[in-house]
Amino acid sequence: DAKTTQPNSMESNEEEPVHLPCNHSTISGTDYIHWYRQLPSQGPEYVIHGLTSNVNNRMASLAIAEDRKSSTLILHRATLRDAAVYYCILKKSSGDKLTFGTGTRLAVRP
Amino acid sequence: DSGVTQTPKHLITATGQRVTLRCSPRSGDLSVYWYQQSLDQGLQFLIQYYNGEERAKGNILERFSAQQFPDLHSELNLSSLELGDSALYFCASSTHSGGSYNEQFFGPGTRLTVL
């Protein structure tokens, strides 16, 4: 499985944008980029996914580099509820297995 | 609330014992997944079932087994328990198998403590 690299932790102020980076230099053409997050004392939850083009949904935006070797999850206005561990995952369309790395622990300051 | 239920919430047992964790997927979901989250290994995929059949296997020990029943609920059986099996066990479900988008909905987890 292709590997992802994320910073261990990041901090943000409430109501400010947050950019969470992910490097995946060994990504293959069939890998989709998925983001999940895990709020404290909860199971992971899906955030967003994409292949080549930038994606937006109600939770976040995903910006994918042209060479696909990196991506950035963007939370437009961080809230206290966004404090969580964010996981960047490469998933093949032929399978469902999610391979979680260590993720980025996001702290949001009031 | 993801719609995935897991029982029990907490389980405390002794080494060498056997336990069964139960998962009810979201209504209509055909795929069920089991993951283990421990402090040293992080979140690891164990096994996936799709409509009663095993679909994919991850780092699941031989002492562990799972099955998915005709009503689509799933059970994870852990036997000959060791201290190192203490972890959070998550069940997840999704509507189908494969495809670029097959969002997995995770349950609240079962915390297993082996003493």
Interface residues (C-beta under 8 A of the other chain):
Chain A: Y32 Y36 Q38 Q42 G43 P44 E45 Y46 H49 L51 Y87 S93 S94 G95 D96 K97 L98 T99 F100 G101 T102
Chain B: S2 V4 S31 Y33 Y35 G42 L43 Q44 F45 Q48 R55 A56 G58 F90 A92 S94 S97 G98 G99 S100 Y101 N102 E103 Q104 F105 F106 G107 P108 G109
